[in-house]
Amino acid sequence: MVLADCPAVAAVRVRGWQFAYEGLMPRAYLDGLSVEADTAKRREQFRAGAGRVVNLVAQRAGSVVGWGCYGPGRDAGAPAGTAELYALYVAPRHVSTGVGRALMDALLAAAGAAGHPLMQLWVVAGNARARRFYARAGFAPDGAEEPYEVAGAEVPEERWARALSAAAAAAESRG
């Protein structure tokens, strides 16, 4: 991803939220999401995360159709070196076409190559599609749950994790 991708990434993210969280978050909130406002936020976060956050885009025919990013784990008590998948969104018309799988594979490979032993992520508890996707990618719930507030509505989230190295997988199975 480069800075010039921010408007396209924002469009994927906003449309992705509206698609993925339909019925899980307040409709007025989802309808109020703005690609323009999100573009400004993506630019700010892209600049601020330089060197710490890995942002990848998926393209088809020269257009951005997916985006994912990871960086250092943010949860207190996470094992040293834990990576966290911050986001993975695919343009709705490209869902179930392999774009998400390719992005996930690239993010996992990059995190593993960078030496991270473990990757964690937070998923909305009611998001069955995302839960199936993450399970197929080798993630599983680790027991942590947290409420997330969106426009005054509580949206429960679960933390999922996956080992990225053989040593981490062995330690996780002993754990």
C-alpha positions, 0 to 999 in steps of 0.5 A: 500500500502507498499513500495514494491508495488511501481513498480506495482503501477508505472506500473498501473499508466503508463499504466493507463495514456496511456489508459485514456489520449489517444487522450487527451495528446500528443502521444509522451509524453504518449509513453515516460512514463517509469515504471522505472522512475515512480517507483522511483517517487512513492517511493519518494512520498510514503516516503514523504507522510507518515502520510499525504497521504493515498495510497491504492492498489487493488489486484486480484490473488495477483497482483496489478491491481489498485491504488488510493491516497488522501491527504490534499487539495492543492487548496487555499481557499478550506474549512478547512479539505478538502481532495483531490483525487490525483490519481485513476488508474486501469490497462486497462484490469481491467477497468469496472470490479469493481476495480475502484469502490471498490478503490473509495469506500475505499478512500471515506470511509477512508477520511470520517472516518478521518473526512474530510468533503469534497473531491475534485479532478481534472479531464481532461475536455475531459476525458468522461470515468473519468467524468462519473465514478466520477459523479456516485461516487457522484462528480460534477464540482464545477466551477473551471477550470485550464489549465495543460500543458503536453509536451507543449500542454494545457490540460484543467482540471476541479475541481470536489467535493463531500461532505463526511459528512452529515454536509458538504452535508447540507452546500453544498446544502445551498451554 
